[in-house]
Amino acid sequence: IMNYYGKGKVRITLVTKNDPYKPHPHDLVGKDCRDGYYEAEFGQERRPL
């Protein structure tokens, strides 16, 4: 998304590399990660998307 200012949300998860894509057996871990995926909200107060 270019030149968009406003609220947004991103969710990232791991999938297998071959089609058909399936959930990967490993989970993401770290800040803003829960239940195996990363999720964060963005907006004008944080930074533009």
Secondary structure, DSSP 8 states (H G I E B T S, - for coil): --S--S-EEEEE--B-SSSS--B-SS---STTEETTEEEEEE-TTT---
